[in-house]
Amino acid sequence: QVQLVESGGGLVQAGGSLRLSCAASGRTFSSYTMGWFRQAPGKEREFVARISWIGRSVSYADCAKGRFTVSRDNAKNTMYLQMNGLKPEDTAIYYCAADLKYFGPRPDEYTYWGQGTQVTVSS
């Protein structure tokens, strides 16, 4: 099992940047594929980005392309999401997720989830 804890959220003005972190417990962090998702009020949870076991493969939702960068440091058991050029529509709770097998954009396929961190972008 793995436990995930997100941090780094906050309030930022449009055009600003934030870096989210997802710290994982356990000694097998590198065995998990990881993903970032977000959920805005009244909306379904949506895929943002994902990264493979050792970070060689990444992919992004259209909303994140060109602005967000996902990375991981397996030595620190941590995944990151660097978010630049933030927009008010990026306001949401951001979650990290992990799975031993699945590597895709569907949130219901990920086994482990963090509690989320709030990102609010003011206009």
TORPA-4810 file (N, C-alpha, C, O; in nm, 3 decimals):
<nodes>
NODE_1_0.083_-0.119_0.000_0.000_0.000_0.000_0.087_0.125_0.000_0.206_0.121_0.034_Q
NODE_2_0.026_0.236_-0.038_0.096_0.364_-0.036_-0.001_0.468_0.014_-0.120_0.466_-0.020_V
NODE_3_0.048_0.559_0.093_-0.032_0.672_0.139_0.021_0.799_0.074_0.142_0.818_0.064_Q
NODE_4_-0.069_0.884_0.031_-0.033_1.003_-0.045_-0.080_1.128_0.027_-0.191_1.134_0.079_L
NODE_5_0.006_1.229_0.029_-0.027_1.356_0.092_0.013_1.470_0.000_0.131_1.486_-0.032_V
NODE_6_-0.086_1.548_-0.042_-0.059_1.662_-0.129_-0.031_1.787_-0.047_-0.078_1.800_0.066_E
NODE_7_0.045_1.877_-0.106_0.071_2.006_-0.044_0.105_2.105_-0.154_0.128_2.067_-0.269_S
NODE_8_0.108_2.233_-0.116_0.150_2.335_-0.211_0.038_2.418_-0.270_0.064_2.514_-0.342_G
NODE_9_-0.084_2.382_-0.239_-0.195_2.462_-0.290_-0.203_2.597_-0.222_-0.131_2.624_-0.125_G
NODE_10_-0.290_2.681_-0.273_-0.307_2.813_-0.213_-0.383_2.905_-0.305_-0.444_2.863_-0.403_G
NODE_11_-0.378_3.034_-0.270_-0.444_3.138_-0.347_-0.338_3.212_-0.428_-0.236_3.254_-0.375_L
NODE_12_-0.365_3.227_-0.557_-0.270_3.294_-0.645_-0.348_3.376_-0.747_-0.460_3.342_-0.783_V
NODE_13_-0.288_3.483_-0.792_-0.352_3.565_-0.896_-0.335_3.500_-1.032_-0.242_3.422_-1.055_Q
NODE_14_-0.425_3.532_-1.120_-0.416_3.482_-1.257_-0.280_3.518_-1.317_-0.231_3.629_-1.300_A
NODE_15_-0.222_3.421_-1.386_-0.088_3.439_-1.442_0.022_3.392_-1.351_0.137_3.381_-1.394_G
NODE_16_-0.010_3.364_-1.227_0.090_3.321_-1.130_0.122_3.172_-1.141_0.073_3.102_-1.230_G
NODE_17_0.205_3.127_-1.049_0.252_2.989_-1.049_0.239_2.926_-0.911_0.242_2.994_-0.809_S
NODE_18_0.224_2.796_-0.912_0.228_2.715_-0.791_0.297_2.585_-0.824_0.295_2.539_-0.938_L
NODE_19_0.359_2.525_-0.723_0.413_2.390_-0.739_0.349_2.302_-0.633_0.367_2.322_-0.513_R
NODE_20_0.276_2.204_-0.680_0.215_2.107_-0.591_0.310_1.990_-0.570_0.386_1.953_-0.660_L
NODE_21_0.305_1.934_-0.451_0.383_1.815_-0.420_0.290_1.705_-0.373_0.185_1.730_-0.314_S
NODE_22_0.331_1.584_-0.400_0.258_1.466_-0.353_0.361_1.374_-0.290_0.439_1.309_-0.360_C
NODE_23_0.360_1.368_-0.158_0.454_1.284_-0.086_0.393_1.148_-0.058_0.279_1.138_-0.013_A
NODE_24_0.468_1.043_-0.086_0.418_0.907_-0.070_0.493_0.834_0.040_0.614_0.851_0.057_A
NODE_25_0.420_0.754_0.112_0.483_0.667_0.212_0.526_0.538_0.145_0.487_0.510_0.031_S
NODE_26_0.603_0.459_0.214_0.640_0.329_0.161_0.771_0.332_0.085_0.821_0.437_0.046_G
NODE_27_0.826_0.212_0.066_0.957_0.201_0.003_0.948_0.157_-0.142_1.050_0.130_-0.205_R
NODE_28_0.828_0.149_-0.196_0.813_0.103_-0.334_0.749_0.209_-0.421_0.676_0.178_-0.515_T
NODE_29_0.776_0.334_-0.392_0.717_0.445_-0.466_0.744_0.432_-0.616_0.656_0.461_-0.697_F
NODE_30_0.862_0.389_-0.652_0.898_0.380_-0.793_0.820_0.273_-0.868_0.828_0.265_-0.990_S
NODE_31_0.746_0.190_-0.796_0.666_0.086_-0.860_0.532_0.138_-0.909_0.463_0.070_-0.985_S
NODE_32_0.496_0.258_-0.867_0.363_0.311_-0.895_0.364_0.412_-1.010_0.452_0.497_-1.019_Y
NODE_33_0.265_0.399_-1.096_0.237_0.509_-1.186_0.158_0.614_-1.107_0.082_0.580_-1.016_T
NODE_34_0.175_0.738_-1.143_0.117_0.846_-1.065_0.040_0.941_-1.155_0.071_0.958_-1.273_M
NODE_35_-0.062_1.001_-1.097_-0.141_1.097_-1.173_-0.185_1.214_-1.088_-0.194_1.205_-0.966_G
NODE_36_-0.211_1.324_-1.155_-0.274_1.441_-1.094_-0.413_1.458_-1.154_-0.432_1.446_-1.275_W
NODE_37_-0.507_1.485_-1.067_-0.645_1.509_-1.107_-0.694_1.634_-1.034_-0.631_1.680_-0.938_F
NODE_38_-0.805_1.687_-1.080_-0.863_1.802_-1.011_-1.014_1.794_-1.017_-1.073_1.731_-1.105_R
NODE_39_-1.075_1.859_-0.920_-1.221_1.861_-0.915_-1.266_1.999_-0.872_-1.234_2.045_-0.762_Q
NODE_40_-1.339_2.064_-0.959_-1.397_2.194_-0.929_-1.538_2.175_-0.872_-1.599_2.071_-0.895_A
NODE_41_-1.589_2.273_-0.799_-1.723_2.259_-0.741_-1.827_2.229_-0.848_-1.836_2.298_-0.950_P
NODE_42_-1.906_2.127_-0.823_-2.013_2.092_-0.914_-1.969_2.019_-1.039_-2.050_1.993_-1.128_G
NODE_43_-1.843_1.985_-1.047_-1.792_1.916_-1.166_-1.732_1.782_-1.126_-1.700_1.757_-1.010_K
NODE_44_-1.717_1.697_-1.226_-1.656_1.568_-1.203_-1.503_1.582_-1.192_-1.443_1.678_-1.241_E
NODE_45_-1.444_1.484_-1.126_-1.299_1.482_-1.117_-1.241_1.460_-1.256_-1.287_1.373_-1.330_R
NODE_46_-1.140_1.539_-1.292_-1.085_1.528_-1.425_-0.933_1.509_-1.421_-0.864_1.553_-1.329_E
NODE_47_-0.886_1.442_-1.522_-0.745_1.414_-1.538_-0.668_1.542_-1.570_-0.716_1.628_-1.644_F
NODE_48_-0.549_1.555_-1.514_-0.462_1.669_-1.541_-0.331_1.621_-1.606_-0.292_1.670_-1.712_V
NODE_49_-0.264_1.526_-1.540_-0.134_1.479_-1.590_-0.102_1.344_-1.529_-0.157_1.308_-1.425_A
NODE_50_-0.013_1.270_-1.595_0.029_1.143_-1.539_0.176_1.120_-1.573_0.229_1.177_-1.668_R
NODE_51_0.239_1.034_-1.494_0.380_1.008_-1.512_0.408_0.862_-1.481_0.351_0.805_-1.387_I
NODE_52_0.494_0.803_-1.559_0.523_0.659_-1.545_0.618_0.634_-1.428_0.658_0.726_-1.358_S
NODE_53_0.652_0.507_-1.409_0.724_0.463_-1.290_0.853_0.541_-1.265_0.878_0.585_-1.153_W
NODE_54_0.934_0.558_-1.369_1.059_0.630_-1.348_1.060_0.763_-1.422_1.164_0.825_-1.439_I
NODE_55_0.942_0.806_-1.465_0.929_0.938_-1.522_0.963_0.952_-1.668_0.972_1.063_-1.719_G
NODE_56_0.982_0.841_-1.739_1.018_0.852_-1.880_0.899_0.886_-1.968_0.915_0.941_-2.077_R
NODE_57_0.782_0.854_-1.920_0.662_0.882_-1.999_0.569_0.971_-1.920_0.534_0.942_-1.805_S
NODE_58_0.528_1.080_-1.982_0.433_1.172_-1.920_0.327_1.207_-2.024_0.351_1.200_-2.144_V
NODE_59_0.211_1.246_-1.975_0.110_1.298_-2.065_0.022_1.396_-1.989_0.015_1.394_-1.866_S
NODE_60_-0.046_1.481_-2.065_-0.122_1.590_-2.006_-0.259_1.601_-2.071_-0.278_1.568_-2.188_Y
NODE_61_-0.353_1.648_-1.992_-0.481_1.688_-2.048_-0.461_1.816_-2.128_-0.364_1.889_-2.107_A
NODE_62_-0.553_1.843_-2.219_-0.540_1.963_-2.301_-0.534_2.088_-2.215_-0.466_2.185_-2.249_D
NODE_63_-0.604_2.087_-2.103_-0.608_2.205_-2.016_-0.473_2.234_-1.952_-0.449_2.345_-1.905_C
NODE_64_-0.384_2.135_-1.950_-0.256_2.150_-1.884_-0.138_2.166_-1.980_-0.031_2.213_-1.941_A
NODE_65_-0.158_2.129_-2.102_-0.047_2.131_-2.198_0.010_2.271_-2.215_-0.062_2.368_-2.235_K
NODE_66_0.142_2.278_-2.208_0.210_2.405_-2.226_0.219_2.490_-2.102_0.292_2.589_-2.101_G
NODE_67_0.144_2.455_-1.998_0.145_2.535_-1.875_0.190_2.454_-1.753_0.255_2.509_-1.663_R
NODE_68_0.156_2.327_-1.748_0.185_2.243_-1.632_0.295_2.143_-1.668_0.306_2.098_-1.782_F
NODE_69_0.375_2.109_-1.567_0.479_2.008_-1.584_0.476_1.912_-1.467_0.485_1.952_-1.351_T
NODE_70_0.461_1.784_-1.499_0.463_1.681_-1.396_0.602_1.618_-1.391_0.666_1.598_-1.493_V
NODE_71_0.646_1.588_-1.270_0.775_1.524_-1.251_0.772_1.442_-1.123_0.678_1.452_-1.044_S
NODE_72_0.872_1.361_-1.105_0.881_1.282_-0.982_1.026_1.263_-0.943_1.115_1.261_-1.028_R
NODE_73_1.047_1.250_-0.813_1.179_1.220_-0.758_1.162_1.095_-0.673_1.118_1.102_-0.559_D
NODE_74_1.197_0.982_-0.729_1.175_0.855_-0.658_1.263_0.844_-0.533_1.227_0.772_-0.440_N
NODE_75_1.376_0.912_-0.531_1.461_0.910_-0.411_1.393_0.980_-0.295_1.420_0.950_-0.178_A
NODE_76_1.305_1.075_-0.327_1.233_1.149_-0.223_1.088_1.104_-0.209_1.012_1.162_-0.131_K
NODE_77_1.050_1.001_-0.283_0.911_0.953_-0.280_0.811_1.066_-0.303_0.710_1.075_-0.234_N
NODE_78_0.840_1.150_-0.399_0.756_1.267_-0.422_0.732_1.291_-0.569_0.822_1.276_-0.653_T
NODE_79_0.610_1.329_-0.599_0.572_1.372_-0.734_0.538_1.521_-0.726_0.493_1.570_-0.622_M
NODE_80_0.559_1.590_-0.835_0.535_1.734_-0.839_0.446_1.772_-0.956_0.437_1.700_-1.056_Y
NODE_81_0.380_1.884_-0.942_0.309_1.945_-1.053_0.342_2.094_-1.051_0.293_2.169_-0.966_L
NODE_82_0.424_2.136_-1.145_0.455_2.277_-1.160_0.349_2.339_-1.249_0.328_2.297_-1.362_Q
NODE_83_0.282_2.440_-1.196_0.173_2.503_-1.269_0.207_2.649_-1.292_0.224_2.726_-1.198_M
NODE_84_0.219_2.685_-1.419_0.248_2.823_-1.458_0.132_2.880_-1.537_0.048_2.807_-1.590_N
NODE_85_0.127_3.011_-1.545_0.021_3.074_-1.622_-0.118_3.037_-1.574_-0.207_3.010_-1.655_G
NODE_86_-0.136_3.034_-1.444_-0.263_2.987_-1.390_-0.379_3.078_-1.429_-0.364_3.200_-1.441_L
NODE_87_-0.494_3.016_-1.448_-0.615_3.084_-1.489_-0.724_3.060_-1.384_-0.717_2.962_-1.310_K
NODE_88_-0.822_3.148_-1.376_-0.931_3.124_-1.280_-0.999_2.989_-1.298_-1.044_2.929_-1.200_P
NODE_89_-1.006_2.940_-1.421_-1.068_2.810_-1.445_-0.985_2.692_-1.394_-1.031_2.578_-1.397_E
NODE_90_-0.862_2.719_-1.348_-0.782_2.615_-1.285_-0.818_2.595_-1.138_-0.767_2.504_-1.073_D
NODE_91_-0.905_2.680_-1.087_-0.947_2.669_-0.947_-1.015_2.535_-0.924_-1.112_2.501_-0.991_T
NODE_92_-0.964_2.459_-0.828_-1.016_2.325_-0.800_-0.938_2.267_-0.682_-0.838_2.323_-0.637_A
NODE_93_-0.987_2.155_-0.635_-0.908_2.073_-0.544_-0.824_1.979_-0.631_-0.877_1.911_-0.719_I
NODE_94_-0.696_1.975_-0.606_-0.605_1.892_-0.683_-0.567_1.769_-0.601_-0.529_1.779_-0.485_Y
NODE_95_-0.579_1.655_-0.666_-0.552_1.527_-0.602_-0.439_1.455_-0.675_-0.426_1.465_-0.797_Y
NODE_96_-0.358_1.384_-0.600_-0.266_1.291_-0.664_-0.317_1.149_-0.642_-0.386_1.120_-0.544_C
NODE_97_-0.281_1.063_-0.733_-0.327_0.925_-0.731_-0.215_0.833_-0.775_-0.123_0.874_-0.846_A
NODE_98_-0.224_0.708_-0.732_-0.121_0.610_-0.765_-0.184_0.475_-0.795_-0.290_0.441_-0.744_A
NODE_99_-0.116_0.400_-0.879_-0.162_0.265_-0.908_-0.042_0.180_-0.950_0.055_0.231_-1.007_D
NODE_100_-0.051_0.051_-0.922_0.059_-0.039_-0.957_0.056_-0.081_-1.103_0.159_-0.119_-1.160_L
NODE_101_-0.062_-0.075_-1.164_-0.074_-0.128_-1.300_-0.124_-0.025_-1.401_-0.073_-0.017_-1.512_K
NODE_102_-0.224_0.053_-1.361_-0.291_0.138_-1.458_-0.208_0.262_-1.487_-0.149_0.321_-1.397_Y
NODE_103_-0.203_0.300_-1.613_-0.135_0.422_-1.653_-0.221_0.489_-1.759_-0.201_0.472_-1.879_F
NODE_104_-0.317_0.565_-1.710_-0.410_0.628_-1.803_-0.482_0.743_-1.737_-0.448_0.782_-1.625_G
NODE_105_-0.581_0.799_-1.805_-0.648_0.920_-1.756_-0.776_0.897_-1.675_-0.836_0.993_-1.628_P
NODE_106_-0.817_0.773_-1.659_-0.944_0.750_-1.591_-0.925_0.745_-1.440_-0.854_0.658_-1.390_R
NODE_107_-0.986_0.836_-1.368_-0.965_0.840_-1.223_-1.012_0.715_-1.151_-0.951_0.675_-1.051_P
NODE_108_-1.116_0.652_-1.199_-1.168_0.534_-1.128_-1.077_0.413_-1.138_-1.101_0.312_-1.072_D
NODE_109_-0.973_0.422_-1.219_-0.878_0.310_-1.233_-0.762_0.321_-1.135_-0.685_0.225_-1.121_E
NODE_110_-0.747_0.434_-1.067_-0.638_0.450_-0.972_-0.682_0.401_-0.836_-0.794_0.426_-0.792_Y
NODE_111_-0.593_0.331_-0.770_-0.627_0.267_-0.643_-0.609_0.358_-0.523_-0.691_0.357_-0.431_T
NODE_112_-0.503_0.436_-0.522_-0.468_0.515_-0.404_-0.481_0.664_-0.434_-0.447_0.711_-0.543_Y
NODE_113_-0.533_0.737_-0.333_-0.559_0.880_-0.350_-0.515_0.957_-0.228_-0.521_0.907_-0.115_W
NODE_114_-0.471_1.080_-0.252_-0.447_1.170_-0.143_-0.575_1.243_-0.104_-0.682_1.219_-0.161_G
NODE_115_-0.563_1.332_-0.006_-0.681_1.402_0.044_-0.711_1.529_-0.034_-0.818_1.587_-0.020_Q
NODE_116_-0.617_1.572_-0.116_-0.637_1.688_-0.201_-0.580_1.816_-0.141_-0.563_1.827_-0.020_G
NODE_117_-0.550_1.911_-0.229_-0.504_2.042_-0.187_-0.576_2.146_-0.273_-0.588_2.130_-0.394_T
NODE_118_-0.624_2.251_-0.208_-0.705_2.351_-0.278_-0.616_2.450_-0.352_-0.520_2.503_-0.297_Q
NODE_119_-0.651_2.473_-0.477_-0.588_2.576_-0.558_-0.696_2.675_-0.599_-0.797_2.637_-0.658_V
NODE_120_-0.673_2.801_-0.567_-0.767_2.906_-0.602_-0.694_3.014_-0.680_-0.594_3.069_-0.634_T
NODE_121_-0.746_3.043_-0.799_-0.684_3.143_-0.885_-0.780_3.260_-0.899_-0.891_3.244_-0.948_V
NODE_122_-0.737_3.376_-0.855_-0.822_3.494_-0.862_-0.797_3.570_-0.992_-0.686_3.569_-1.046_S
NODE_123_-0.901_3.634_-1.039_-0.889_3.708_-1.166_-0.845_3.851_-1.143_-0.830_3.927_-1.238_S
</nodes>
